[in-house]
Amino acid sequence: MNQKVGILGGGFGLYGYLPAFANLDFNIFTLSKYQKFIESREDLKKYYKNINFLTSEDEIYDEVNLLCFVKNPESQYNFLQSKDSNNFEHLYLEKPLSHNLNEFEKCINKLKENNQSISVFYSLSYLSWYNKIIEKILSGSNQKILIFWKINENINEKSSWKMDKNKGGGFLNYYAIHFIKMFYKSDLKVEHVQSKEHSFSISLSDENLNSLKVEISFSEESSFQIYEESKLKIESENPFLKKIIPGKPDPRIGLLQKYIDSNKEDKINTEEKVLNWLKLLNE
């Protein structure tokens, strides 16, 4: 275990990132306050030998050369503006980079000034259907693709930052942001966008008569559908095409492993493109 990574943040940091790093044989450092949670989860117990528990974030900073920051956007902004963020070989960050567009841009500027190596996890971009859509649009003409993603509103804490636009959440910043890579890699142009408190829709097209429409909304039941030429091609409960069961291994762990292995890409350049699209979609 040559590489040492610190994980700051509970939740997905523990049941998502921690197993992914452990499966790749990283030496993991996290806070001792998470020890009871990890011990209580059958799916996490097997990773115990990879984990070192420390009492403070400063102790973790002193031990690791890589850091995974899994907190809300405002906390991430404050960390990236601090001197502490300068001391790592690579930072694994969460979307969006910050809680508003001005601070997002400040983060990018500081990271570039310090020649910092970063990556941000856009989970859908590591799925095969996602990349096949990009390939179809780039290589074909007159492709008509519709994506409908309905999210069970009961599983969302509407009072949390995830649904608060002023805190970096909302349907665009938390859900639709996953598709921005698809938009710019496909070289599509926006025709129409509608962003509401509990829904988001966008229509795009190109000069080859390809078109893509994405609709995301709350619903009583979760569902995910992709249509091509009006024919249903994919239907599932969620975009990962696997059921997410609390307390069981998360289906996103394999995607996280692909993401961790790909951290040599120019991710600051990616974040600049994401920022430009967020500015466009917020107009």
C-alpha positions as CSV (number, residue, x, y, z in Angstrom):
1,M,0.0,0.0,0.0
2,N,2.2,2.8,-1.3
3,Q,-0.3,5.6,-1.5
4,K,-1.9,7.2,1.5
5,V,-5.3,8.9,1.1
6,G,-7.2,10.9,3.7
7,I,-11.0,10.9,3.5
8,L,-12.8,13.9,5.0
9,G,-16.6,13.6,5.3
10,G,-19.1,10.9,6.2
11,G,-21.9,9.4,4.2
12,F,-20.8,8.6,0.6
13,G,-17.2,9.2,1.7
14,L,-17.4,6.1,3.9
15,Y,-19.7,3.7,2.0
16,G,-18.6,4.9,-1.5
17,Y,-15.1,6.3,-1.6
18,L,-13.6,4.2,1.3
19,P,-14.4,0.8,-0.4
20,A,-13.2,2.1,-3.7
21,F,-9.8,3.2,-2.3
22,A,-9.5,0.0,-0.3
23,N,-10.2,-2.2,-3.3
24,L,-7.3,-0.4,-5.0
25,D,-5.1,-1.2,-2.0
26,F,-4.8,2.4,-0.8
27,N,-3.8,3.1,2.9
28,I,-6.8,5.1,4.2
29,F,-6.8,7.7,6.9
30,T,-10.1,9.1,8.3
31,L,-11.5,10.5,11.6
32,S,-12.0,8.3,14.6
33,K,-15.5,9.6,15.0
34,Y,-16.5,7.4,12.0
35,Q,-15.1,4.2,13.5
36,K,-18.4,3.1,15.1
37,F,-20.3,3.7,11.8
38,I,-17.8,1.6,9.8
39,E,-17.9,-1.2,12.4
40,S,-21.7,-1.3,12.3
41,R,-21.8,-1.9,8.5
42,E,-21.3,-5.4,7.3
43,D,-20.3,-4.2,3.9
44,L,-17.5,-2.1,5.4
45,K,-16.0,-4.4,8.0
46,K,-13.8,-6.2,5.5
47,Y,-11.9,-3.0,4.7
48,Y,-10.9,-2.4,8.3
49,K,-7.3,-3.4,7.8
50,N,-6.9,-0.6,5.3
51,I,-8.1,2.1,7.7
52,N,-6.2,4.3,10.1
53,F,-8.3,6.3,12.5
54,L,-7.0,9.7,13.7
55,T,-8.6,12.3,16.0
56,S,-8.2,15.5,13.9
57,E,-8.1,16.7,10.3
58,D,-4.6,18.2,11.0
59,E,-3.3,14.7,11.9
60,I,-4.7,13.4,8.6
61,Y,-3.0,16.2,6.7
62,D,0.3,15.3,8.2
63,E,0.0,11.6,7.2
64,V,-1.2,11.6,3.6
65,N,-0.2,12.8,0.1
66,L,-3.7,12.4,-1.4
67,L,-6.9,13.8,0.0
68,C,-10.6,13.0,-0.7
69,F,-12.9,15.8,0.3
70,V,-16.6,14.7,0.6
71,K,-18.5,17.6,2.2
72,N,-21.0,20.2,1.0
73,P,-19.9,22.8,-1.6
74,E,-19.4,25.7,0.8
75,S,-17.2,23.6,3.1
76,Q,-15.2,22.5,0.0
77,Y,-14.8,26.2,-1.1
78,N,-13.5,27.1,2.3
79,F,-11.0,24.2,2.2
80,L,-9.8,25.1,-1.3
81,Q,-9.2,28.7,-0.3
82,S,-7.2,27.6,2.7
83,K,-3.4,26.9,2.8
84,D,-4.1,23.3,3.9
85,S,-5.3,22.5,0.3
86,N,-1.9,23.3,-1.2
87,N,-0.1,20.4,0.5
88,F,-1.4,17.4,-1.5
89,E,-0.2,15.6,-4.5
90,H,-3.8,15.2,-5.7
91,L,-7.3,16.2,-4.4
92,Y,-10.4,14.1,-5.1
93,L,-13.3,16.6,-4.9
94,E,-17.1,16.6,-5.2
95,K,-19.5,18.4,-7.5
96,P,-20.1,21.3,-7.7
97,L,-16.7,22.7,-6.9
98,S,-18.3,25.5,-4.9
99,H,-21.6,26.9,-3.7
100,N,-22.0,29.7,-6.3
101,L,-20.5,30.5,-9.7
102,N,-18.2,33.4,-8.4
103,E,-16.6,31.1,-5.8
104,F,-16.4,28.3,-8.3
105,E,-14.3,30.5,-10.5
106,K,-12.1,31.6,-7.5
107,C,-11.4,27.9,-6.8
108,I,-10.4,27.3,-10.4
109,N,-8.1,30.3,-10.4
110,K,-6.4,29.3,-7.1
111,L,-5.9,25.7,-8.2
112,K,-4.4,26.8,-11.5
113,E,-2.1,29.3,-9.7
114,N,-0.8,26.5,-7.4
115,N,-0.6,24.0,-10.3
116,Q,-2.8,21.7,-8.2
117,S,-3.8,18.3,-9.4
118,I,-7.5,17.6,-8.9
119,S,-10.4,15.4,-10.0
120,V,-14.2,15.7,-9.6
121,F,-16.5,12.6,-9.6
122,Y,-19.2,12.8,-12.2
123,S,-20.5,9.3,-11.7
124,L,-22.7,9.0,-14.8
125,S,-19.7,9.7,-17.1
126,Y,-18.2,6.3,-16.2
127,L,-21.3,4.4,-17.4
128,S,-21.3,2.7,-20.8
129,W,-24.7,4.1,-22.0
130,Y,-23.5,7.6,-21.3
131,N,-20.4,7.3,-23.5
132,K,-22.3,5.4,-26.2
133,I,-24.6,8.4,-26.5
134,I,-21.7,10.7,-27.0
135,E,-20.2,8.4,-29.7
136,K,-23.6,8.1,-31.5
137,I,-24.0,11.9,-31.7
138,L,-20.4,12.5,-32.8
139,S,-20.4,9.8,-35.5
140,G,-23.9,9.9,-36.8
141,S,-26.6,12.3,-38.0
142,N,-30.3,12.7,-37.3
143,Q,-29.9,10.9,-33.9
144,K,-32.9,11.6,-31.7
145,I,-32.3,10.8,-28.0
146,L,-34.5,11.4,-25.0
147,I,-33.5,10.8,-21.4
148,F,-36.1,10.9,-18.5
149,W,-34.9,10.7,-14.9
150,K,-37.5,10.6,-12.2
151,I,-36.3,10.8,-8.6
152,N,-38.3,9.6,-5.6
153,E,-38.7,12.8,-3.7
154,N,-39.1,10.9,-0.4
155,I,-35.4,9.9,-0.5
156,N,-34.3,13.5,-0.7
157,E,-33.9,15.8,2.3
158,K,-35.4,19.0,0.8
159,S,-34.1,21.0,3.7
160,S,-30.5,20.0,3.0
161,W,-28.0,21.8,0.8
162,K,-28.7,19.3,-2.0
163,M,-31.9,21.1,-2.8
164,D,-30.8,24.6,-2.0
165,K,-29.5,26.6,-5.0
166,N,-27.9,29.2,-2.7
167,K,-25.8,26.4,-1.1
168,G,-24.6,24.8,-4.3
169,G,-27.6,22.4,-4.7
170,G,-30.8,22.4,-6.7
171,F,-31.7,20.3,-9.8
172,L,-29.1,21.9,-12.1
173,N,-26.1,21.8,-9.7
174,Y,-26.8,18.5,-8.1
175,Y,-28.5,16.3,-10.8
176,A,-28.2,17.9,-14.3
177,I,-24.5,18.7,-13.7
178,H,-23.8,15.1,-14.4
179,F,-24.8,15.5,-18.1
180,I,-22.6,18.6,-18.8
181,K,-19.7,16.4,-20.0
182,M,-22.1,14.7,-22.4
183,F,-23.2,18.2,-23.7
184,Y,-19.7,19.6,-24.4
185,K,-18.1,16.3,-25.6
186,S,-20.9,15.9,-28.1
187,D,-20.5,19.5,-29.3
188,L,-24.2,20.2,-28.9
189,K,-25.8,23.6,-28.7
190,V,-28.6,24.6,-26.3
191,E,-32.0,25.2,-27.9
192,H,-34.1,25.4,-24.8
193,V,-33.6,25.1,-21.0
194,Q,-36.0,25.2,-18.1
195,S,-34.8,25.1,-14.6
196,K,-37.3,25.0,-11.7
197,E,-37.2,24.3,-8.0
198,H,-38.0,20.6,-8.4
199,S,-37.3,19.9,-12.1
200,F,-34.9,20.6,-14.9
201,S,-35.2,20.1,-18.7
202,I,-32.9,20.9,-21.6
203,S,-33.0,20.4,-25.4
204,L,-29.9,20.5,-27.5
205,S,-29.0,19.9,-31.1
206,D,-26.2,20.2,-33.7
207,E,-25.8,20.9,-37.4
208,N,-26.0,17.2,-38.3
209,L,-29.7,17.2,-37.0
210,N,-28.8,15.3,-33.9
211,S,-30.9,16.1,-30.9
212,L,-30.8,15.3,-27.2
213,K,-33.4,16.1,-24.6
214,V,-32.9,15.5,-20.9
215,E,-35.7,15.8,-18.3
216,I,-35.1,15.4,-14.6
217,S,-37.9,15.7,-12.0
218,F,-39.2,14.5,-8.7
219,S,-41.8,11.7,-8.7
220,E,-43.6,9.3,-6.4
221,E,-41.5,6.5,-7.9
222,S,-37.9,6.5,-9.2
223,S,-37.3,5.6,-12.8
224,F,-34.8,6.1,-15.6
225,Q,-35.5,5.8,-19.3
226,I,-33.6,6.4,-22.5
227,Y,-35.3,6.6,-25.9
228,E,-33.6,6.5,-29.3
229,E,-35.8,7.3,-32.3
230,S,-38.9,7.0,-30.0
231,K,-37.9,3.5,-29.1
232,L,-37.3,2.6,-25.4
233,K,-33.7,1.4,-25.2
234,I,-33.0,1.5,-21.4
235,E,-35.3,1.3,-18.5
236,S,-34.3,1.1,-14.8
237,E,-34.9,2.5,-11.4
238,N,-31.9,4.8,-11.7
239,P,-29.1,5.7,-14.1
240,F,-26.7,3.2,-12.6
241,L,-29.0,0.4,-13.8
242,K,-28.6,-1.3,-10.4
243,K,-30.6,-1.0,-7.2
244,I,-29.1,1.0,-4.4
245,I,-29.9,-0.6,-1.1
246,P,-28.9,1.1,2.2
247,G,-26.5,-1.0,4.1
248,K,-25.4,-3.0,1.1
249,P,-22.4,-2.5,-1.2
250,D,-23.0,0.6,-3.3
251,P,-23.2,0.0,-7.1
252,R,-21.2,3.2,-7.6
253,I,-18.0,1.7,-6.0
254,G,-16.8,0.2,-9.3
255,L,-17.4,3.6,-11.0
256,L,-15.4,5.3,-8.3
257,Q,-12.5,2.9,-8.9
258,K,-12.5,3.8,-12.6
259,Y,-12.5,7.5,-11.6
260,I,-9.6,7.1,-9.1
261,D,-7.6,5.3,-11.8
262,S,-8.2,8.2,-14.3
263,N,-7.0,11.1,-12.1
264,K,-4.1,11.9,-14.4
265,E,-6.4,13.7,-16.8
266,D,-6.5,17.5,-17.0
267,K,-9.4,17.9,-14.6
268,I,-9.0,21.6,-14.0
269,N,-9.7,22.1,-17.7
270,T,-12.8,19.9,-17.2
271,E,-14.0,22.1,-14.4
272,E,-13.5,25.3,-16.5
273,K,-15.8,23.7,-19.1
274,V,-18.4,22.8,-16.4
275,L,-18.3,26.3,-15.0
276,N,-18.9,27.8,-18.5
277,W,-21.9,25.5,-19.0
278,L,-23.3,26.4,-15.6
279,K,-23.0,30.1,-16.4
280,L,-24.8,29.4,-19.7
281,L,-27.6,27.4,-18.1
282,N,-28.1,29.9,-15.3
283,E,-28.6,32.8,-17.7
